Each structure stands twice: as structure tokens, then as C-alpha cells.
Amino acid sequence: MKEQERIVAEAELQERTDLMFDPDVGFADKFEAVMQDMLAGRHTSQSNIPNPDSLKEATDNEENSTEE
């Protein structure tokens, strides 16, 4: 039973991926898919971050600095 659920979940994910990257799919369909994902809590912006405090402060990167 768990295996079937995993297979169905992977198939849904693949369908969403195909929908988002297919250039022939219209904006309305893509927008609807994103809204459904957000409402269901499975949008990438809602993923769990292992260390959320790491996003609070900017990373100091002297090697690629934009200051002159």
C-alpha cells in the first residue's frame, strides 16, 4: 500500500513538473497549478529548511563582492 502511494505521489509530481516546463501550456493553467500547490502546502516556497536562521543574515563573500 505504501509503495502504491509513493508511486502515485511521484506521478503527480512528474505531471506538475511537465506542466510547469511545457512551453505550450498557458499561463492560466500554470497559475492554477501553483495556487493549488500553495493551498495544499506543497509549493517549494513552503518547504522545510533545515536551518531557517541561516537565511536571516546575509552571507559575507569577499571573493565575489560587488563593492568597488
Backbone as CSV, one residue per row, in Angstrom:
resi,resn,N_x,N_y,N_z,CA_x,CA_y,CA_z,C_x,C_y,C_z
1,MET,0.817,-1.189,0.000,0.000,0.000,0.000,0.870,1.267,0.000
2,LYS,1.908,1.289,0.842,2.815,2.438,0.891,3.518,2.635,-0.446
3,GLU,3.869,1.534,-1.090,4.547,1.601,-2.391,3.639,2.245,-3.435
4,GLN,2.359,1.896,-3.420,1.417,2.481,-4.370,1.245,3.979,-4.122
5,GLU,1.180,4.368,-2.850,1.066,5.787,-2.523,2.291,6.552,-3.007
6,ARG,3.465,5.964,-2.845,4.692,6.604,-3.301,4.688,6.749,-4.814
7,ILE,4.237,5.725,-5.513,4.194,5.759,-6.981,3.216,6.834,-7.457
8,VAL,2.057,6.918,-6.815,1.059,7.929,-7.186,1.605,9.332,-6.913
9,ALA,2.264,9.520,-5.769,2.838,10.827,-5.433,3.913,11.222,-6.438
10,GLU,4.752,10.285,-6.839,5.786,10.578,-7.835,5.166,10.921,-9.180
11,ALA,4.089,10.224,-9.549,3.409,10.507,-10.817,2.797,11.907,-10.803
12,GLU,2.193,12.299,-9.679,1.635,13.645,-9.555,2.726,14.708,-9.667
13,LEU,3.832,14.460,-9.007,4.952,15.389,-9.061,5.481,15.527,-10.486
14,GLN,5.583,14.425,-11.191,6.058,14.458,-12.569,5.081,15.207,-13.467
15,GLU,3.775,15.031,-13.245,2.767,15.755,-14.019,2.889,17.259,-13.785
16,ARG,3.092,17.653,-12.524,3.254,19.074,-12.201,4.512,19.632,-12.865
17,THR,5.580,18.877,-12.816,6.831,19.313,-13.430,6.655,19.475,-14.933
18,ASP,6.029,18.502,-15.564,5.786,18.589,-17.002,4.921,19.797,-17.341
19,LEU,3.917,20.059,-16.508,3.031,21.194,-16.728,3.791,22.515,-16.643
20,MET,4.646,22.637,-15.635,5.342,23.901,-15.422,6.386,24.208,-16.492
21,PHE,7.003,23.181,-17.049,8.081,23.408,-18.015,7.668,23.227,-19.471
22,ASP,6.415,22.905,-19.714,5.933,22.744,-21.085,5.628,24.127,-21.662
23,PRO,6.317,24.534,-22.721,6.097,25.874,-23.270,4.728,26.047,-23.926
24,ASP,4.035,24.959,-24.213,2.727,25.049,-24.851,1.580,25.214,-23.861
25,VAL,1.859,25.099,-22.580,0.830,25.263,-21.550,0.651,26.750,-21.274
26,GLY,-0.590,27.179,-21.203,-0.882,28.597,-21.000,-0.623,29.070,-19.579
27,PHE,-0.552,30.386,-19.440,-0.280,30.994,-18.143,-1.348,30.630,-17.126
28,ALA,-2.605,30.637,-17.533,-3.703,30.363,-16.606,-3.571,28.973,-15.991
29,ASP,-3.194,27.985,-16.793,-3.029,26.624,-16.278,-1.865,26.540,-15.291
30,LYS,-0.772,27.215,-15.614,0.384,27.220,-14.714,0.052,27.942,-13.408
31,PHE,-0.649,29.074,-13.517,-1.032,29.840,-12.338,-1.947,29.003,-11.444
32,GLU,-2.891,28.324,-12.033,-3.803,27.476,-11.267,-3.044,26.358,-10.545
33,ALA,-2.095,25.759,-11.218,-1.302,24.686,-10.609,-0.497,25.209,-9.418
34,VAL,0.086,26.392,-9.557,0.863,26.977,-8.463,-0.050,27.300,-7.289
35,MET,-1.216,27.874,-7.554,-2.150,28.208,-6.477,-2.618,26.940,-5.758
36,GLN,-2.909,25.884,-6.504,-3.321,24.628,-5.882,-2.202,24.063,-5.016
37,ASP,-0.972,24.138,-5.494,0.168,23.651,-4.713,0.334,24.465,-3.432
38,MET,0.164,25.775,-3.526,0.314,26.623,-2.342,-0.788,26.323,-1.324
39,LEU,-2.010,26.167,-1.791,-3.113,25.880,-0.882,-2.979,24.501,-0.242
40,ALA,-2.364,23.581,-0.957,-2.174,22.227,-0.426,-0.912,22.126,0.432
41,GLY,-0.093,23.189,0.455,1.118,23.194,1.267,2.274,22.439,0.657
42,ARG,2.269,22.265,-0.661,3.362,21.534,-1.296,4.165,22.383,-2.289
43,HIS,4.035,23.693,-2.197,4.813,24.587,-3.048,6.237,24.669,-2.503
44,THR,7.207,24.867,-3.378,8.605,24.874,-2.954,8.909,25.968,-1.937
45,SER,8.172,27.062,-1.980,8.404,28.128,-1.014,7.968,27.742,0.393
46,GLN,7.230,26.651,0.517,6.743,26.195,1.813,7.520,24.993,2.333
47,SER,8.629,24.696,1.700,9.397,23.525,2.128,10.089,23.800,3.449
48,ASN,10.397,22.737,4.145,11.099,22.865,5.426,12.584,23.097,5.176
49,ILE,13.108,24.101,5.840,14.520,24.428,5.719,15.208,23.903,6.973
50,PRO,16.278,23.127,6.815,16.933,22.543,7.987,17.389,23.568,9.018
51,ASN,17.890,24.709,8.556,18.389,25.734,9.469,17.815,27.089,9.035
52,PRO,16.572,27.406,9.427,15.950,28.653,8.957,16.682,29.917,9.403
53,ASP,17.431,29.843,10.502,18.168,31.019,10.961,19.279,31.415,9.991
54,SER,19.714,30.488,9.149,20.782,30.788,8.200,20.332,31.772,7.122
55,LEU,19.032,31.951,6.952,18.531,32.869,5.931,18.315,34.284,6.451
56,LYS,18.479,34.489,7.748,18.200,35.793,8.336,19.285,36.820,8.072
57,GLU,20.522,36.390,7.957,21.616,37.323,7.746,22.298,37.060,6.411
58,ALA,22.762,38.122,5.802,23.444,37.988,4.516,24.764,37.251,4.685
59,THR,25.144,36.537,3.661,26.411,35.814,3.668,27.503,36.752,3.180
60,ASP,28.575,36.840,3.922,29.695,37.687,3.535,30.579,36.909,2.575
61,ASN,30.722,37.427,1.375,31.505,36.749,0.360,32.454,37.766,-0.273
62,GLU,33.628,37.911,0.300,34.598,38.891,-0.167,35.064,38.615,-1.592
63,GLU,35.159,37.358,-1.947,35.686,36.979,-3.260,34.799,37.504,-4.393
64,ASN,33.485,37.503,-4.187,32.545,37.942,-5.228,31.844,39.237,-4.838
65,SER,32.512,40.109,-4.145,31.927,41.343,-3.681,31.572,42.251,-4.857
66,THR,30.461,42.992,-4.709,30.053,43.929,-5.754,30.514,45.340,-5.450
67,GLU,31.108,45.535,-4.270,31.584,46.868,-3.923,32.916,47.132,-4.609
68,GLU,33.113,48.345,-5.039,34.333,48.730,-5.743,35.244,49.487,-4.806
